[in-house]
Amino acid sequence: MDDIAIVIVVALAIGSIFVGLPWLIFHYVTKWKQAATLTGSDEKLLDELHDVSRRLDDRLCTIERIMTAENPDWRQQCLPGRDPTQRLLADGE
């Protein structure tokens, strides 16, 4: 009777090592790969946000050009001590 119990325990241990463990690893790897990808709607939203941000940047450049044409010292009036060649909202700020 003890020999049968040992055989069953060994068979379950070997089965769990060679079947259960790879199944568990592959299951979570598959879940990780599915969660890490962007969906088509996510990509479309990112494209739209990129286009909007590009248009807003163009508008800001236009406003800065108009302001500079009307008053070349407007940047110094807004922020004293600032380099006048640097844009206000660009260059990593």
N, CA, C and O of each residue as an XYZ file, in Angstrom:
372
protein
N       0.812     -1.186      0.000
C       0.000      0.000      0.000
C       0.854      1.248      0.000
O       0.507      2.234     -0.650
N       1.956      1.226      0.710
C       2.848      2.363      0.760
C       3.533      2.574     -0.589
O       3.810      3.709     -0.977
N       3.799      1.503     -1.288
C       4.436      1.629     -2.604
C       3.506      2.323     -3.599
O       3.965      3.100     -4.437
N       2.227      2.053     -3.514
C       1.252      2.665     -4.425
C       1.138      4.161     -4.124
O       1.037      4.970     -5.046
N       1.152      4.527     -2.865
C       1.059      5.945     -2.483
C       2.282      6.709     -2.971
O       2.167      7.836     -3.453
N       3.446      6.097     -2.846
C       4.671      6.741     -3.308
C       4.636      6.909     -4.820
O       5.035      7.958     -5.326
N       4.176      5.918     -5.544
C       4.075      5.983     -7.002
C       3.096      7.089     -7.405
O       3.358      7.837     -8.347
N       1.986      7.191     -6.705
C       0.993      8.228     -7.020
C       1.575      9.617     -6.749
O       1.409     10.521     -7.568
N       2.243      9.798     -5.631
C       2.841     11.090     -5.292
C       3.906     11.460     -6.313
O       3.961     12.608     -6.752
N       4.742     10.526     -6.694
C       5.795     10.781     -7.693
C       5.160     11.103     -9.044
O       5.627     12.008     -9.737
N       4.119     10.392     -9.430
C       3.451     10.653    -10.705
C       2.809     12.039    -10.699
O       2.880     12.755    -11.698
N       2.193     12.421     -9.601
C       1.604     13.758     -9.504
C       2.679     14.842     -9.528
O       2.482     15.890    -10.142
N       3.799     14.605     -8.875
C       4.882     15.589     -8.870
C       5.459     15.751    -10.270
O       5.667     16.874    -10.732
N       5.715     14.650    -10.937
C       6.258     14.714    -12.302
C       5.231     15.336    -13.242
O       5.588     16.134    -14.108
N       3.975     14.980    -13.079
C       2.926     15.563    -13.924
C       2.795     17.064    -13.711
O       2.631     17.823    -14.665
N       2.868     17.481    -12.467
C       2.745     18.918    -12.219
C       3.972     19.678    -12.722
O       3.850     20.826    -13.149
N       5.133     19.066    -12.677
C       6.340     19.734    -13.174
C       6.314     19.828    -14.697
O       6.599     20.892    -15.246
N       5.983     18.749    -15.384
C       6.067     18.726    -16.845
C       4.789     19.157    -17.560
O       4.827     19.437    -18.758
N       3.672     19.214    -16.862
C       2.422     19.636    -17.485
C       1.905     20.929    -16.854
O       1.615     21.895    -17.559
N       1.794     20.944    -15.563
C       1.195     22.081    -14.873
C       2.032     23.341    -14.936
O       1.504     24.421    -15.202
N       3.306     23.225    -14.699
C       4.167     24.395    -14.695
C       4.271     25.044    -16.081
O       4.112     26.261    -16.177
N       4.530     24.286    -17.162
C       4.533     24.931    -18.483
C       3.181     25.538    -18.854
O       3.126     26.605    -19.465
N       2.086     24.859    -18.485
C       0.769     25.423    -18.768
C       0.606     26.756    -18.062
O       0.117     27.713    -18.663
N       1.004     26.839    -16.798
C       0.888     28.072    -16.032
C       1.748     29.182    -16.648
O       1.295     30.320    -16.769
N       2.963     28.861    -17.031
C       3.857     29.857    -17.640
C       3.293     30.336    -18.964
O       3.214     31.543    -19.195
N       2.901     29.424    -19.837
C       2.365     29.824    -21.145
C       1.054     30.594    -21.018
O       0.786     31.495    -21.813
N       0.249     30.254    -20.041
C      -1.000     30.964    -19.823
C      -0.732     32.430    -19.515
O      -1.346     33.312    -20.115
N       0.181     32.698    -18.584
C       0.438     34.084    -18.205
C       1.270     34.832    -19.246
O       1.145     36.051    -19.366
N       2.108     34.133    -19.993
C       2.824     34.787    -21.094
C       1.823     35.236    -22.149
O       1.950     36.338    -22.683
N       0.847     34.418    -22.456
C      -0.179     34.779    -23.426
C      -0.994     35.969    -22.934
O      -1.270     36.890    -23.703
N      -1.380     35.961    -21.669
C      -2.121     37.091    -21.102
C      -1.285     38.368    -21.156
O      -1.812     39.442    -21.449
N       0.013     38.260    -20.875
C       0.902     39.420    -20.891
C       1.020     39.984    -22.304
O       0.993     41.201    -22.488
N       1.148     39.121    -23.294
C       1.265     39.592    -24.680
C      -0.027     40.247    -25.154
O       0.025     41.227    -25.896
N      -1.161     39.741    -24.753
C      -2.429     40.339    -25.150
C      -2.620     41.703    -24.500
O      -3.146     42.617    -25.135
N      -2.215     41.853    -23.279
C      -2.403     43.109    -22.568
C      -1.410     44.176    -23.019
O      -1.689     45.366    -22.876
N      -0.269     43.784    -23.555
C       0.777     44.734    -23.907
C       0.558     45.380    -25.274
O       1.235     46.355    -25.601
N      -0.350     44.874    -26.061
C      -0.520     45.416    -27.408
C      -1.594     46.496    -27.417
O      -2.517     46.496    -26.602
N      -1.444     47.410    -28.360
C      -2.451     48.456    -28.555
C      -3.517     47.950    -29.511
O      -3.220     47.242    -30.473
N      -4.726     48.307    -29.245
C      -5.808     47.939    -30.147
C      -5.858     48.949    -31.289
O      -5.194     49.985    -31.248
N      -6.637     48.640    -32.284
C      -6.787     49.555    -33.413
C      -7.383     50.881    -33.000
O      -6.987     51.929    -33.511
N      -8.328     50.848    -32.082
C      -8.934     52.095    -31.613
C      -7.930     52.923    -30.803
O      -7.957     54.152    -30.856
N      -7.045     52.251    -30.054
C      -6.011     52.976    -29.316
C      -5.056     53.680    -30.273
O      -4.683     54.832    -30.051
N      -4.662     52.986    -31.334
C      -3.762     53.594    -32.313
C      -4.430     54.770    -33.017
O      -3.792     55.791    -33.273
N      -5.711     54.624    -33.328
C      -6.438     55.717    -33.976
C      -6.517     56.922    -33.045
O      -6.324     58.054    -33.487
N      -6.797     56.698    -31.771
C      -6.860     57.778    -30.798
C      -5.506     58.470    -30.659
O      -5.445     59.697    -30.588
N      -4.427     57.700    -30.620
C      -3.100     58.298    -30.533
C      -2.776     59.131    -31.770
O      -2.175     60.199    -31.657
N      -3.168     58.653    -32.942
C      -2.957     59.431    -34.163
C      -3.730     60.742    -34.125
O      -3.203     61.791    -34.497
N      -4.976     60.682    -33.676
C      -5.783     61.903    -33.581
C      -5.183     62.882    -32.577
O      -5.129     64.083    -32.841
N      -4.733     62.382    -31.434
C      -4.114     63.256    -30.440
C      -2.826     63.873    -30.962
O      -2.525     65.029    -30.663
N      -2.068     63.113    -31.737
C      -0.846     63.643    -32.326
C      -1.167     64.748    -33.323
O      -0.489     65.775    -33.350
N      -2.187     64.546    -34.137
C      -2.588     65.579    -35.102
C      -3.062     66.850    -34.385
O      -2.714     67.961    -34.785
N      -3.846     66.678    -33.340
C      -4.335     67.837    -32.592
C      -3.170     68.585    -31.953
O      -3.130     69.815    -31.980
N      -2.232     67.853    -31.385
C      -1.095     68.525    -30.749
C      -0.237     69.244    -31.783
O       0.291     70.320    -31.503
N      -0.091     68.673    -32.961
C       0.669     69.333    -34.023
C      -0.032     70.624    -34.466
O       0.621     71.645    -34.680
N      -1.368     70.572    -34.604
C      -2.118     71.785    -34.986
C      -2.013     72.852    -33.907
O      -1.859     74.034    -34.215
N      -2.098     72.441    -32.641
C      -1.971     73.412    -31.551
C      -0.575     74.031    -31.524
O      -0.434     75.220    -31.240
N       0.434     73.255    -31.810
C       1.786     73.790    -31.869
C       1.920     74.791    -33.013
O       2.565     75.828    -32.860
N       1.312     74.483    -34.155
C       1.329     75.425    -35.277
C       0.612     76.718    -34.911
O       1.073     77.805    -35.259
N      -0.506     76.606    -34.217
C      -1.234     77.804    -33.788
C      -0.395     78.639    -32.829
O      -0.364     79.866    -32.923
N       0.281     77.968    -31.913
C       1.128     78.678    -30.973
C       2.264     79.407    -31.697
O       2.586     80.546    -31.358
N       2.857     78.765    -32.674
C       3.913     79.415    -33.468
C       3.364     80.646    -34.181
O       4.018     81.688    -34.224
N       2.166     80.526    -34.737
C       1.547     81.662    -35.422
C       1.295     82.807    -34.454
O       1.580     83.961    -34.771
N       0.770     82.501    -33.290
C       0.511     83.539    -32.293
C       1.819     84.205    -31.861
O       1.875     85.425    -31.708
N       2.858     83.411    -31.667
C       4.143     83.983    -31.277
C       4.716     84.870    -32.372
O       5.307     85.908    -32.076
N       4.551     84.478    -33.637
C       5.021     85.327    -34.740
C       4.244     86.635    -34.797
O       4.830     87.697    -35.007
N       2.938     86.568    -34.613
C       2.116     87.788    -34.626
C       2.513     88.697    -33.468
O       2.674     89.905    -33.644
N       2.667     88.116    -32.297
C       3.054     88.914    -31.136
C       4.431     89.548    -31.335
O       4.633     90.704    -30.964
N       5.363     88.821    -31.907
C       6.705     89.353    -32.152
C       6.671     90.464    -33.190
O       7.415     91.439    -33.088
N       5.801     90.316    -34.195
C       5.693     91.358    -35.217
C       5.110     92.633    -34.624
O       5.537     93.729    -34.988
N       4.150     92.514    -33.725
C       3.521     93.688    -33.125
C       4.387     94.314    -32.034
O       4.479     95.537    -31.929
N       5.017     93.471    -31.228
C       5.835     93.974    -30.132
C       7.015     93.021    -29.946
O       6.855     91.963    -29.337
N       8.209     93.379    -30.465
C       9.349     92.461    -30.388
C       9.780     92.137    -28.955
O      10.440     91.120    -28.741
N       9.438     92.950    -27.989
C       9.864     92.721    -26.608
C       8.778     92.085    -25.742
O       8.860     92.144    -24.516
N       7.788     91.496    -26.343
C       6.685     90.949    -25.558
C       7.129     89.800    -24.661
O       6.567     89.611    -23.582
N       8.122     89.032    -25.086
C       8.588     87.919    -24.255
C       9.250     88.432    -22.984
O       9.041     87.881    -21.903
N      10.037     89.472    -23.112
C      10.692     90.039    -21.938
C       9.670     90.655    -20.985
O       9.872     90.663    -19.771
N       8.576     91.171    -21.540
C       7.543     91.749    -20.691
C       6.784     90.656    -19.937
O       6.367     90.846    -18.794
N       6.615     89.509    -20.597
C       5.908     88.393    -19.936
C       6.780     87.750    -18.864
O       6.342     87.535    -17.734
N       8.012     87.450    -19.234
C       8.922     86.774    -18.313
C      10.268     87.488    -18.327
O      11.112     87.173    -19.166
N      10.489     88.416    -17.445
C      11.768     89.128    -17.426
C      12.928     88.177    -17.157
O      12.806     87.242    -16.367
N      14.039     88.421    -17.814
C      15.223     87.584    -17.642
C      15.252     86.356    -18.523
O      16.167     85.543    -18.394
N      14.295     86.187    -19.407
C      14.225     85.024    -20.281
C      14.916     85.311    -21.601
O      14.897     86.444    -22.082
N      15.528     84.289    -22.189
C      16.191     84.414    -23.483
C      15.138     84.673    -24.557
O      14.231     83.855    -24.713
N      15.218     85.770    -25.300
C      14.170     86.101    -26.278
C      14.135     85.176    -27.489
O      13.151     85.193    -28.228
N      15.173     84.366    -27.724
C      15.153     83.467    -28.880
C      14.443     82.160    -28.569
O      14.160     81.383    -29.481
N      14.153     81.904    -27.318
C      13.511     80.653    -26.913
C      11.999     80.812    -26.883
O      11.485     81.805    -26.369
N      11.283     79.827    -27.438
C       9.823     79.862    -27.379
C       9.352     79.637    -25.955
O      10.049     79.018    -25.150
N       8.161     80.144    -25.647
C       7.658     80.038    -24.286
C       7.268     78.610    -23.905
O       7.626     78.152    -22.820
N       6.547     77.899    -24.764
C       6.011     76.589    -24.400
C       6.734     75.440    -25.084
O       6.273     74.302    -25.000
N       7.823     75.690    -25.741
C       8.535     74.631    -26.450
C       9.862     74.344    -25.744
O      10.141     74.866    -24.664
N      10.651     73.517    -26.374
C      11.998     73.202    -25.932
C      12.028     72.548    -24.562
O      12.856     72.894    -23.719
N      11.128     71.608    -24.341
C      11.168     70.803    -23.143
C      10.612     71.436    -21.892
O      10.861     70.921    -20.802
N       9.881     72.512    -21.987
C       9.301     73.122    -20.788
C       7.850     72.743    -20.657
O       7.186     73.159    -19.708
